């Protein structure tokens, strides 16, 4: 066994993935299922039509406690955390002093603490960042004893209600401590597919029994990372390390909606002055949706060029959108070319293919509004 193989981690559902015939690949330091025998296309379609179960236990779950953890966290993120009602959750961003994005995360007001979910590849550096910057203001605990599952799709609510009846009336972006088949869980009505659904935080020891119970329901299939990526791309959702990173600001990334009025006015988060200037004056580049003509997908790092062949940007995520029935992509272009329907070309294997700037999401988001 190589040193690389020795260091790769597994989730509590690893044996179940293997039993289900998953093709396993290294992802963010974990051995993860990229697809099952059903295949990426059918897994994608099944999630859009019924309900898919995803293992997202590689993500980082973090508890923040202290006298005023919301005020403490606002020194690191631009989101309105102090205004977050108990039992509600919010998407926000860790920023550096240049306004670049260190990670994107979900923050839940769990009453006596804040519950954070951060990206797998960033979790160790995120926890170190929190501990360094919030020393003396908040206690930071990485919850390694917890697994995380996601049940996504239009039938997710009906399935979840068989186990947790009160889940049916949960609002979008809300949090509920509950019991699933006699074991404690925490549900959030959220996800990464553009569909209605839930994320289920549970003890590592309970994860397999919960997964098997859900997979025993006729509407539910196991879904791998391949379909998770095509689902989130159709929904216009960013993937950290690809569509957003330390070189992109929230304004360049078209994430101004994460910058609420109070925080814009008050500041107090890293990069505030740079971001305020960009909000007032604009940026030189912008994240946009890209709709290629024809059937040829444009992958990450594909150059985007103008009518004269000059490079004006780059694709950051791209592939075939099974529900859209066409290739879909997103990337950054010079702001002069960022208007909807602007014609551009994509250099695929050295050949310019026609495309246009398109609105996202490519497939309508169907979150439960209640």
BALOBA-1460 file (C-alpha; in Angstrom, 3 decimals):
// residues 370
<rec num="1" residu="x" x="0.000" y="0.000" z="0.000"/>
<rec num="2" residu="x" x="1.367" y="3.436" z="-0.911"/>
<rec num="3" residu="x" x="1.648" y="6.318" z="1.503"/>
<rec num="4" residu="x" x="-1.137" y="8.103" z="-0.432"/>
<rec num="5" residu="x" x="-3.456" y="5.128" z="0.038"/>
<rec num="6" residu="x" x="-2.603" y="4.895" z="3.737"/>
<rec num="7" residu="x" x="-3.610" y="8.512" z="4.317"/>
<rec num="8" residu="x" x="-6.965" y="8.450" z="2.517"/>
<rec num="9" residu="x" x="-9.955" y="8.631" z="4.850"/>
<rec num="10" residu="x" x="-13.290" y="6.849" z="4.701"/>
<rec num="11" residu="x" x="-16.770" y="7.832" z="5.846"/>
<rec num="12" residu="x" x="-18.966" y="5.651" z="8.102"/>
<rec num="13" residu="x" x="-20.853" y="4.539" z="4.961"/>
<rec num="14" residu="x" x="-17.790" y="3.268" z="3.089"/>
<rec num="15" residu="x" x="-18.654" y="-0.433" z="3.465"/>
<rec num="16" residu="x" x="-22.222" y="0.248" z="2.321"/>
<rec num="17" residu="x" x="-20.983" y="2.061" z="-0.811"/>
<rec num="18" residu="x" x="-18.798" y="-0.935" z="-1.680"/>
<rec num="19" residu="x" x="-21.681" y="-3.331" z="-1.000"/>
<rec num="20" residu="x" x="-23.902" y="-1.284" z="-3.346"/>
<rec num="21" residu="x" x="-21.322" y="-1.591" z="-6.136"/>
<rec num="22" residu="x" x="-20.112" y="2.002" z="-6.115"/>
<rec num="23" residu="x" x="-17.089" y="3.073" z="-8.125"/>
<rec num="24" residu="x" x="-14.895" y="4.711" z="-5.481"/>
<rec num="25" residu="x" x="-12.528" y="7.621" z="-6.173"/>
<rec num="26" residu="x" x="-10.324" y="9.860" z="-4.010"/>
<rec num="27" residu="x" x="-12.066" y="13.179" z="-3.299"/>
<rec num="28" residu="x" x="-10.948" y="15.829" z="-0.773"/>
<rec num="29" residu="x" x="-8.851" y="13.228" z="1.026"/>
<rec num="30" residu="x" x="-11.658" y="10.657" z="1.224"/>
<rec num="31" residu="x" x="-12.507" y="7.488" z="-0.686"/>
<rec num="32" residu="x" x="-15.913" y="8.483" z="-2.071"/>
<rec num="33" residu="x" x="-18.512" y="7.000" z="-4.459"/>
<rec num="34" residu="x" x="-18.494" y="8.772" z="-7.827"/>
<rec num="35" residu="x" x="-21.317" y="6.573" z="-9.163"/>
<rec num="36" residu="x" x="-23.272" y="3.382" z="-8.536"/>
<rec num="37" residu="x" x="-24.331" y="0.721" z="-11.087"/>
<rec num="38" residu="x" x="-27.321" y="2.910" z="-12.057"/>
<rec num="39" residu="x" x="-24.862" y="5.368" z="-13.638"/>
<rec num="40" residu="x" x="-24.443" y="9.131" z="-13.393"/>
<rec num="41" residu="x" x="-27.130" y="10.043" z="-15.949"/>
<rec num="42" residu="x" x="-29.842" y="7.910" z="-14.332"/>
<rec num="43" residu="x" x="-28.754" y="8.936" z="-10.833"/>
<rec num="44" residu="x" x="-29.127" y="12.583" z="-11.866"/>
<rec num="45" residu="x" x="-32.551" y="11.992" z="-13.400"/>
<rec num="46" residu="x" x="-33.710" y="9.948" z="-10.403"/>
<rec num="47" residu="x" x="-32.852" y="12.821" z="-8.041"/>
<rec num="48" residu="x" x="-34.774" y="15.295" z="-10.211"/>
<rec num="49" residu="x" x="-37.800" y="12.972" z="-10.417"/>
<rec num="50" residu="x" x="-37.893" y="11.127" z="-7.072"/>
<rec num="51" residu="x" x="-35.321" y="11.175" z="-4.240"/>
<rec num="52" residu="x" x="-31.572" y="10.590" z="-4.082"/>
<rec num="53" residu="x" x="-29.455" y="9.787" z="-1.028"/>
<rec num="54" residu="x" x="-25.967" y="11.282" z="-0.884"/>
<rec num="55" residu="x" x="-23.152" y="10.603" z="1.571"/>
<rec num="56" residu="x" x="-21.698" y="14.006" z="2.462"/>
<rec num="57" residu="x" x="-19.998" y="12.868" z="5.667"/>
<rec num="58" residu="x" x="-16.678" y="14.164" z="4.336"/>
<rec num="59" residu="x" x="-17.935" y="17.709" z="4.957"/>
<rec num="60" residu="x" x="-16.847" y="19.438" z="8.160"/>
<rec num="61" residu="x" x="-19.382" y="19.935" z="10.945"/>
<rec num="62" residu="x" x="-18.341" y="22.519" z="13.502"/>
<rec num="63" residu="x" x="-19.848" y="23.792" z="16.758"/>
<rec num="64" residu="x" x="-19.181" y="27.389" z="17.813"/>
<rec num="65" residu="x" x="-19.945" y="28.366" z="21.414"/>
<rec num="66" residu="x" x="-19.194" y="31.355" z="23.617"/>
<rec num="67" residu="x" x="-20.706" y="34.494" z="25.077"/>
<rec num="68" residu="x" x="-21.713" y="35.848" z="21.640"/>
<rec num="69" residu="x" x="-20.600" y="33.467" z="18.865"/>
<rec num="70" residu="x" x="-22.682" y="35.315" z="16.243"/>
<rec num="71" residu="x" x="-20.860" y="38.598" z="16.852"/>
<rec num="72" residu="x" x="-17.546" y="36.730" z="16.844"/>
<rec num="73" residu="x" x="-18.285" y="34.982" z="13.547"/>
<rec num="74" residu="x" x="-19.306" y="38.265" z="11.904"/>
<rec num="75" residu="x" x="-15.656" y="39.360" z="12.173"/>
<rec num="76" residu="x" x="-14.805" y="36.633" z="9.620"/>
<rec num="77" residu="x" x="-17.857" y="36.509" z="7.300"/>
<rec num="78" residu="x" x="-20.038" y="39.157" z="5.594"/>
<rec num="79" residu="x" x="-23.349" y="37.437" z="6.405"/>
<rec num="80" residu="x" x="-25.918" y="38.678" z="8.927"/>
<rec num="81" residu="x" x="-25.304" y="36.131" z="11.677"/>
<rec num="82" residu="x" x="-26.501" y="38.300" z="14.577"/>
<rec num="83" residu="x" x="-29.888" y="38.621" z="12.859"/>
<rec num="84" residu="x" x="-30.241" y="34.871" z="12.276"/>
<rec num="85" residu="x" x="-33.314" y="33.598" z="14.147"/>
<rec num="86" residu="x" x="-33.082" y="30.467" z="16.275"/>
<rec num="87" residu="x" x="-33.595" y="27.365" z="14.142"/>
<rec num="88" residu="x" x="-32.695" y="29.158" z="10.885"/>
<rec num="89" residu="x" x="-29.641" y="28.784" z="8.662"/>
<rec num="90" residu="x" x="-27.751" y="30.975" z="6.210"/>
<rec num="91" residu="x" x="-25.153" y="30.629" z="3.458"/>
<rec num="92" residu="x" x="-22.077" y="32.825" z="3.890"/>
<rec num="93" residu="x" x="-18.360" y="33.054" z="3.081"/>
<rec num="94" residu="x" x="-15.060" y="33.106" z="4.938"/>
<rec num="95" residu="x" x="-13.083" y="35.999" z="3.413"/>
<rec num="96" residu="x" x="-9.443" y="37.055" z="3.461"/>
<rec num="97" residu="x" x="-8.162" y="40.630" z="3.755"/>
<rec num="98" residu="x" x="-8.319" y="41.045" z="-0.038"/>
<rec num="99" residu="x" x="-11.990" y="40.015" z="-0.080"/>
<rec num="100" residu="x" x="-11.051" y="36.623" z="-1.573"/>
<rec num="101" residu="x" x="-13.146" y="33.613" z="-0.610"/>
<rec num="102" residu="x" x="-11.422" y="31.154" z="1.767"/>
<rec num="103" residu="x" x="-14.473" y="28.849" z="1.810"/>
<rec num="104" residu="x" x="-18.251" y="28.937" z="1.595"/>
<rec num="105" residu="x" x="-20.292" y="27.539" z="4.457"/>
<rec num="106" residu="x" x="-23.707" y="27.114" z="6.041"/>
<rec num="107" residu="x" x="-24.343" y="28.640" z="9.471"/>
<rec num="108" residu="x" x="-27.273" y="27.574" z="11.683"/>
<rec num="109" residu="x" x="-28.461" y="29.253" z="14.863"/>
<rec num="110" residu="x" x="-28.963" y="26.193" z="17.077"/>
<rec num="111" residu="x" x="-29.897" y="28.244" z="20.153"/>
<rec num="112" residu="x" x="-27.036" y="27.663" z="22.570"/>
<rec num="113" residu="x" x="-24.461" y="27.408" z="19.765"/>
<rec num="114" residu="x" x="-23.834" y="28.026" z="16.073"/>
<rec num="115" residu="x" x="-23.637" y="24.941" z="13.863"/>
<rec num="116" residu="x" x="-21.413" y="25.306" z="10.790"/>
<rec num="117" residu="x" x="-21.003" y="23.026" z="7.786"/>
<rec num="118" residu="x" x="-17.829" y="23.665" z="5.766"/>
<rec num="119" residu="x" x="-16.263" y="22.040" z="2.720"/>
<rec num="120" residu="x" x="-14.304" y="18.815" z="3.123"/>
<rec num="121" residu="x" x="-11.120" y="20.049" z="1.456"/>
<rec num="122" residu="x" x="-11.101" y="23.198" z="3.594"/>
<rec num="123" residu="x" x="-12.278" y="21.916" z="6.977"/>
<rec num="124" residu="x" x="-8.913" y="21.643" z="8.708"/>
<rec num="125" residu="x" x="-7.785" y="25.093" z="7.572"/>
<rec num="126" residu="x" x="-11.247" y="26.530" z="8.389"/>
<rec num="127" residu="x" x="-11.089" y="25.194" z="11.947"/>
<rec num="128" residu="x" x="-7.513" y="26.525" z="12.349"/>
<rec num="129" residu="x" x="-8.683" y="29.912" z="10.979"/>
<rec num="130" residu="x" x="-11.627" y="30.025" z="13.397"/>
<rec num="131" residu="x" x="-9.479" y="29.050" z="16.367"/>
<rec num="132" residu="x" x="-6.800" y="31.618" z="15.580"/>
<rec num="133" residu="x" x="-9.103" y="34.541" z="14.797"/>
<rec num="134" residu="x" x="-11.739" y="33.857" z="17.469"/>
<rec num="135" residu="x" x="-9.372" y="32.967" z="20.335"/>
<rec num="136" residu="x" x="-10.891" y="34.311" z="23.537"/>
<rec num="137" residu="x" x="-14.194" y="35.051" z="21.788"/>
<rec num="138" residu="x" x="-15.553" y="31.601" z="20.935"/>
<rec num="139" residu="x" x="-14.820" y="27.904" z="21.374"/>
<rec num="140" residu="x" x="-14.457" y="25.923" z="18.141"/>
<rec num="141" residu="x" x="-15.173" y="22.186" z="18.043"/>
<rec num="142" residu="x" x="-14.824" y="19.997" z="14.940"/>
<rec num="143" residu="x" x="-17.514" y="17.328" z="15.284"/>
<rec num="144" residu="x" x="-15.649" y="14.309" z="13.928"/>
<rec num="145" residu="x" x="-18.114" y="11.971" z="15.623"/>
<rec num="146" residu="x" x="-20.926" y="13.018" z="13.267"/>
<rec num="147" residu="x" x="-21.880" y="11.807" z="9.797"/>
<rec num="148" residu="x" x="-23.892" y="13.805" z="7.258"/>
<rec num="149" residu="x" x="-26.381" y="12.463" z="4.696"/>
<rec num="150" residu="x" x="-28.432" y="14.383" z="2.139"/>
<rec num="151" residu="x" x="-31.847" y="13.286" z="0.868"/>
<rec num="152" residu="x" x="-32.725" y="15.348" z="-2.196"/>
<rec num="153" residu="x" x="-35.535" y="15.457" z="-4.725"/>
<rec num="154" residu="x" x="-39.266" y="16.183" z="-5.107"/>
<rec num="155" residu="x" x="-40.209" y="13.073" z="-3.101"/>
<rec num="156" residu="x" x="-37.698" y="13.701" z="-0.295"/>
<rec num="157" residu="x" x="-40.281" y="15.326" z="1.995"/>
<rec num="158" residu="x" x="-42.769" y="12.470" z="1.650"/>
<rec num="159" residu="x" x="-40.041" y="9.927" z="2.427"/>
<rec num="160" residu="x" x="-38.594" y="11.857" z="5.370"/>
<rec num="161" residu="x" x="-42.056" y="12.382" z="6.889"/>
<rec num="162" residu="x" x="-42.437" y="8.585" z="7.278"/>
<rec num="163" residu="x" x="-39.568" y="8.680" z="9.777"/>
<rec num="164" residu="x" x="-39.826" y="12.256" z="11.109"/>
<rec num="165" residu="x" x="-43.423" y="13.497" z="10.631"/>
<rec num="166" residu="x" x="-42.581" y="17.084" z="11.599"/>
<rec num="167" residu="x" x="-40.051" y="17.259" z="8.728"/>
<rec num="168" residu="x" x="-42.908" y="17.756" z="6.261"/>
<rec num="169" residu="x" x="-43.638" y="21.274" z="7.510"/>
<rec num="170" residu="x" x="-40.059" y="22.455" z="8.046"/>
<rec num="171" residu="x" x="-39.319" y="25.694" z="6.219"/>
<rec num="172" residu="x" x="-36.513" y="25.971" z="3.666"/>
<rec num="173" residu="x" x="-33.201" y="26.818" z="5.410"/>
<rec num="174" residu="x" x="-34.449" y="25.704" z="8.828"/>
<rec num="175" residu="x" x="-33.084" y="23.317" z="11.472"/>
<rec num="176" residu="x" x="-34.814" y="20.664" z="13.574"/>
<rec num="177" residu="x" x="-33.411" y="18.341" z="16.267"/>
<rec num="178" residu="x" x="-35.469" y="15.149" z="15.900"/>
<rec num="179" residu="x" x="-35.547" y="11.383" z="16.299"/>
<rec num="180" residu="x" x="-35.184" y="9.007" z="13.332"/>
<rec num="181" residu="x" x="-36.071" y="5.365" z="14.095"/>
<rec num="182" residu="x" x="-35.313" y="6.021" z="17.755"/>
<rec num="183" residu="x" x="-31.926" y="7.714" z="17.306"/>
<rec num="184" residu="x" x="-31.204" y="11.451" z="17.637"/>
<rec num="185" residu="x" x="-30.590" y="13.403" z="14.437"/>
<rec num="186" residu="x" x="-30.492" y="17.025" z="13.378"/>
<rec num="187" residu="x" x="-32.295" y="17.874" z="10.129"/>
<rec num="188" residu="x" x="-31.836" y="20.946" z="7.981"/>
<rec num="189" residu="x" x="-34.089" y="21.616" z="4.995"/>
<rec num="190" residu="x" x="-31.372" y="22.425" z="2.527"/>
<rec num="191" residu="x" x="-29.106" y="20.859" z="-0.071"/>
<rec num="192" residu="x" x="-26.886" y="21.255" z="-3.097"/>
<rec num="193" residu="x" x="-29.031" y="20.061" z="-5.993"/>
<rec num="194" residu="x" x="-31.601" y="22.808" z="-6.563"/>
<rec num="195" residu="x" x="-34.294" y="20.405" z="-5.325"/>
<rec num="196" residu="x" x="-36.243" y="20.238" z="-2.082"/>
<rec num="197" residu="x" x="-34.578" y="18.045" z="0.503"/>
<rec num="198" residu="x" x="-32.787" y="17.608" z="3.779"/>
<rec num="199" residu="x" x="-29.370" y="17.147" z="5.273"/>
<rec num="200" residu="x" x="-29.266" y="14.703" z="8.175"/>
<rec num="201" residu="x" x="-26.548" y="15.032" z="10.818"/>
<rec num="202" residu="x" x="-26.242" y="11.926" z="12.987"/>
<rec num="203" residu="x" x="-23.742" y="9.951" z="15.034"/>
<rec num="204" residu="x" x="-21.234" y="8.003" z="12.946"/>
<rec num="205" residu="x" x="-22.507" y="4.782" z="14.530"/>
<rec num="206" residu="x" x="-26.082" y="5.466" z="13.369"/>
<rec num="207" residu="x" x="-25.320" y="6.546" z="9.793"/>
<rec num="208" residu="x" x="-25.500" y="3.133" z="8.133"/>
<rec num="209" residu="x" x="-28.834" y="2.178" z="9.730"/>
<rec num="210" residu="x" x="-30.343" y="5.521" z="8.688"/>
<rec num="211" residu="x" x="-28.997" y="5.160" z="5.141"/>
<rec num="212" residu="x" x="-30.350" y="1.605" z="4.828"/>
<rec num="213" residu="x" x="-33.764" y="2.678" z="6.144"/>
<rec num="214" residu="x" x="-33.987" y="5.458" z="3.548"/>
<rec num="215" residu="x" x="-32.677" y="3.274" z="0.708"/>
<rec num="216" residu="x" x="-35.358" y="0.683" z="1.547"/>
<rec num="217" residu="x" x="-38.009" y="3.222" z="0.494"/>
<rec num="218" residu="x" x="-39.082" y="2.693" z="-3.112"/>
<rec num="219" residu="x" x="-38.474" y="6.325" z="-4.121"/>
<rec num="220" residu="x" x="-34.848" y="6.453" z="-2.944"/>
<rec num="221" residu="x" x="-31.637" y="5.530" z="-4.764"/>
<rec num="222" residu="x" x="-28.002" y="6.004" z="-3.719"/>
<rec num="223" residu="x" x="-26.396" y="8.861" z="-5.661"/>
<rec num="224" residu="x" x="-22.679" y="9.520" z="-6.161"/>
<rec num="225" residu="x" x="-20.457" y="12.557" z="-6.595"/>
<rec num="226" residu="x" x="-20.806" y="12.536" z="-10.389"/>
<rec num="227" residu="x" x="-24.531" y="13.280" z="-10.322"/>
<rec num="228" residu="x" x="-24.078" y="15.621" z="-7.357"/>
<rec num="229" residu="x" x="-21.829" y="17.747" z="-9.575"/>
<rec num="230" residu="x" x="-24.154" y="17.806" z="-12.593"/>
<rec num="231" residu="x" x="-27.150" y="18.587" z="-10.349"/>
<rec num="232" residu="x" x="-25.434" y="21.529" z="-8.624"/>
<rec num="233" residu="x" x="-24.120" y="22.874" z="-11.951"/>
<rec num="234" residu="x" x="-27.610" y="22.908" z="-13.484"/>
<rec num="235" residu="x" x="-28.801" y="24.686" z="-10.331"/>
<rec num="236" residu="x" x="-26.119" y="27.367" z="-10.815"/>
<rec num="237" residu="x" x="-24.413" y="26.577" z="-7.484"/>
<rec num="238" residu="x" x="-20.706" y="27.245" z="-6.995"/>
<rec num="239" residu="x" x="-18.151" y="24.545" z="-6.221"/>
<rec num="240" residu="x" x="-15.393" y="25.809" z="-3.932"/>
<rec num="241" residu="x" x="-11.917" y="25.557" z="-5.455"/>
<rec num="242" residu="x" x="-13.388" y="25.794" z="-8.944"/>
<rec num="243" residu="x" x="-15.997" y="28.565" z="-9.300"/>
<rec num="244" residu="x" x="-14.892" y="30.452" z="-6.185"/>
<rec num="245" residu="x" x="-11.551" y="30.571" z="-4.374"/>
<rec num="246" residu="x" x="-9.113" y="32.946" z="-2.671"/>
<rec num="247" residu="x" x="-8.652" y="34.900" z="-5.933"/>
<rec num="248" residu="x" x="-12.371" y="35.649" z="-6.371"/>
<rec num="249" residu="x" x="-14.433" y="38.138" z="-4.382"/>
<rec num="250" residu="x" x="-18.187" y="37.819" z="-3.707"/>
<rec num="251" residu="x" x="-18.832" y="40.646" z="-6.194"/>
<rec num="252" residu="x" x="-16.781" y="39.057" z="-8.981"/>
<rec num="253" residu="x" x="-18.510" y="35.738" z="-8.189"/>
<rec num="254" residu="x" x="-22.006" y="37.291" z="-8.561"/>
<rec num="255" residu="x" x="-22.691" y="36.522" z="-4.889"/>
<rec num="256" residu="x" x="-23.711" y="40.033" z="-3.832"/>
<rec num="257" residu="x" x="-26.834" y="38.541" z="-2.254"/>
<rec num="258" residu="x" x="-24.565" y="37.209" z="0.513"/>
<rec num="259" residu="x" x="-23.726" y="40.823" z="1.430"/>
<rec num="260" residu="x" x="-26.751" y="42.188" z="3.351"/>
<rec num="261" residu="x" x="-27.409" y="45.905" z="3.746"/>
<rec num="262" residu="x" x="-26.347" y="46.150" z="7.409"/>
<rec num="263" residu="x" x="-23.012" y="44.420" z="6.832"/>
<rec num="264" residu="x" x="-22.286" y="46.535" z="3.742"/>
<rec num="265" residu="x" x="-22.864" y="49.668" z="5.800"/>
<rec num="266" residu="x" x="-21.130" y="48.569" z="9.027"/>
<rec num="267" residu="x" x="-18.266" y="46.535" z="7.605"/>
<rec num="268" residu="x" x="-16.219" y="44.741" z="10.221"/>
<rec num="269" residu="x" x="-15.396" y="41.722" z="8.050"/>
<rec num="270" residu="x" x="-12.191" y="40.980" z="6.096"/>
<rec num="271" residu="x" x="-11.870" y="42.755" z="2.756"/>
<rec num="272" residu="x" x="-14.780" y="45.111" z="3.451"/>
<rec num="273" residu="x" x="-13.157" y="48.179" z="1.857"/>
<rec num="274" residu="x" x="-12.229" y="46.301" z="-1.323"/>
<rec num="275" residu="x" x="-15.709" y="44.772" z="-1.580"/>
<rec num="276" residu="x" x="-17.420" y="48.137" z="-0.914"/>
<rec num="277" residu="x" x="-15.371" y="49.687" z="-3.739"/>
<rec num="278" residu="x" x="-16.325" y="46.853" z="-6.104"/>
<rec num="279" residu="x" x="-20.007" y="47.218" z="-5.190"/>
<rec num="280" residu="x" x="-19.805" y="50.936" z="-6.000"/>
<rec num="281" residu="x" x="-17.594" y="50.827" z="-9.083"/>
<rec num="282" residu="x" x="-17.956" y="47.325" z="-10.502"/>
<rec num="283" residu="x" x="-15.309" y="44.702" z="-11.221"/>
<rec num="284" residu="x" x="-13.142" y="43.852" z="-14.199"/>
<rec num="285" residu="x" x="-14.535" y="40.318" z="-14.431"/>
<rec num="286" residu="x" x="-17.720" y="38.497" z="-13.528"/>
<rec num="287" residu="x" x="-18.950" y="34.930" z="-12.992"/>
<rec num="288" residu="x" x="-21.622" y="34.103" z="-15.568"/>
<rec num="289" residu="x" x="-23.518" y="31.149" z="-16.917"/>
<rec num="290" residu="x" x="-22.354" y="29.909" z="-20.321"/>
<rec num="291" residu="x" x="-24.616" y="28.041" z="-22.747"/>
<rec num="292" residu="x" x="-22.611" y="26.280" z="-25.486"/>
<rec num="293" residu="x" x="-24.336" y="25.770" z="-28.826"/>
<rec num="294" residu="x" x="-24.683" y="22.187" z="-30.026"/>
<rec num="295" residu="x" x="-23.920" y="19.121" z="-27.904"/>
<rec num="296" residu="x" x="-20.204" y="19.476" z="-27.111"/>
<rec num="297" residu="x" x="-19.591" y="20.223" z="-23.411"/>
<rec num="298" residu="x" x="-16.910" y="22.714" z="-22.374"/>
<rec num="299" residu="x" x="-14.923" y="21.571" z="-19.340"/>
<rec num="300" residu="x" x="-13.083" y="23.460" z="-16.617"/>
<rec num="301" residu="x" x="-10.124" y="25.586" z="-17.848"/>
<rec num="302" residu="x" x="-11.587" y="25.937" z="-21.357"/>
<rec num="303" residu="x" x="-10.660" y="29.390" z="-22.688"/>
<rec num="304" residu="x" x="-13.461" y="31.809" z="-23.535"/>
<rec num="305" residu="x" x="-12.640" y="34.111" z="-26.474"/>
<rec num="306" residu="x" x="-14.316" y="37.019" z="-28.244"/>
<rec num="307" residu="x" x="-15.099" y="37.412" z="-31.957"/>
<rec num="308" residu="x" x="-11.473" y="38.363" z="-32.644"/>
<rec num="309" residu="x" x="-10.122" y="35.299" z="-30.847"/>
<rec num="310" residu="x" x="-8.827" y="37.287" z="-27.858"/>
<rec num="311" residu="x" x="-9.126" y="35.514" z="-24.519"/>
<rec num="312" residu="x" x="-11.789" y="37.134" z="-22.328"/>
<rec num="313" residu="x" x="-12.229" y="34.467" z="-19.665"/>
<rec num="314" residu="x" x="-12.222" y="30.823" z="-18.631"/>
<rec num="315" residu="x" x="-14.734" y="28.084" z="-17.815"/>
<rec num="316" residu="x" x="-14.627" y="27.040" z="-14.142"/>
<rec num="317" residu="x" x="-17.316" y="24.297" z="-14.248"/>
<rec num="318" residu="x" x="-18.830" y="22.605" z="-17.265"/>
<rec num="319" residu="x" x="-20.462" y="19.439" z="-18.479"/>
<rec num="320" residu="x" x="-23.653" y="18.029" z="-19.925"/>
<rec num="321" residu="x" x="-26.852" y="18.964" z="-18.106"/>
<rec num="322" residu="x" x="-29.138" y="15.903" z="-18.273"/>
<rec num="323" residu="x" x="-32.250" y="17.830" z="-17.203"/>
<rec num="324" residu="x" x="-31.355" y="20.885" z="-19.297"/>
<rec num="325" residu="x" x="-30.818" y="18.503" z="-22.226"/>
<rec num="326" residu="x" x="-27.754" y="20.450" z="-23.301"/>
<rec num="327" residu="x" x="-24.215" y="21.347" z="-22.251"/>
<rec num="328" residu="x" x="-24.065" y="23.870" z="-19.400"/>
<rec num="329" residu="x" x="-21.157" y="25.756" z="-17.892"/>
<rec num="330" residu="x" x="-20.125" y="28.697" z="-15.784"/>
<rec num="331" residu="x" x="-16.997" y="30.752" z="-15.648"/>
<rec num="332" residu="x" x="-15.500" y="34.222" z="-15.502"/>
<rec num="333" residu="x" x="-15.480" y="36.737" z="-18.344"/>
<rec num="334" residu="x" x="-14.302" y="40.323" z="-18.658"/>
<rec num="335" residu="x" x="-17.148" y="42.530" z="-17.439"/>
<rec num="336" residu="x" x="-17.577" y="44.085" z="-20.898"/>
<rec num="337" residu="x" x="-18.739" y="40.653" z="-22.115"/>
<rec num="338" residu="x" x="-20.879" y="39.680" z="-19.102"/>
<rec num="339" residu="x" x="-24.299" y="40.836" z="-20.349"/>
<rec num="340" residu="x" x="-26.893" y="38.116" z="-20.967"/>
<rec num="341" residu="x" x="-26.891" y="36.659" z="-24.491"/>
<rec num="342" residu="x" x="-23.440" y="38.071" z="-25.316"/>
<rec num="343" residu="x" x="-22.004" y="35.774" z="-28.026"/>
<rec num="344" residu="x" x="-18.661" y="34.182" z="-27.157"/>
<rec num="345" residu="x" x="-16.578" y="31.253" z="-28.379"/>
<rec num="346" residu="x" x="-15.105" y="28.359" z="-26.388"/>
<rec num="347" residu="x" x="-11.769" y="26.854" z="-27.399"/>
<rec num="348" residu="x" x="-12.434" y="23.109" z="-27.173"/>
<rec num="349" residu="x" x="-9.425" y="21.074" z="-28.378"/>
<rec num="350" residu="x" x="-8.188" y="24.215" z="-30.148"/>
<rec num="351" residu="x" x="-11.411" y="24.701" z="-32.096"/>
<rec num="352" residu="x" x="-13.677" y="27.708" z="-31.351"/>
<rec num="353" residu="x" x="-17.225" y="26.596" z="-30.581"/>
<rec num="354" residu="x" x="-20.051" y="29.161" z="-30.415"/>
<rec num="355" residu="x" x="-21.706" y="29.865" z="-27.070"/>
<rec num="356" residu="x" x="-23.480" y="32.688" z="-25.263"/>
<rec num="357" residu="x" x="-23.663" y="34.174" z="-21.786"/>
<rec num="358" residu="x" x="-26.734" y="32.678" z="-20.118"/>
<rec num="359" residu="x" x="-28.776" y="33.137" z="-16.962"/>
<rec num="360" residu="x" x="-28.418" y="30.667" z="-14.104"/>
<rec num="361" residu="x" x="-29.867" y="28.424" z="-12.867"/>
<rec num="362" residu="x" x="-30.133" y="26.362" z="-16.046"/>
<rec num="363" residu="x" x="-32.905" y="24.304" z="-14.406"/>
<rec num="364" residu="x" x="-35.462" y="25.978" z="-12.117"/>
<rec num="365" residu="x" x="-34.674" y="25.583" z="-8.421"/>
<rec num="366" residu="x" x="-37.480" y="23.834" z="-6.533"/>
<rec num="367" residu="x" x="-36.757" y="24.549" z="-2.888"/>
<rec num="368" residu="x" x="-39.691" y="24.199" z="-0.490"/>
<rec num="369" residu="x" x="-40.987" y="27.654" z="0.441"/>
<rec num="370" residu="x" x="-43.852" y="26.499" z="2.689"/>
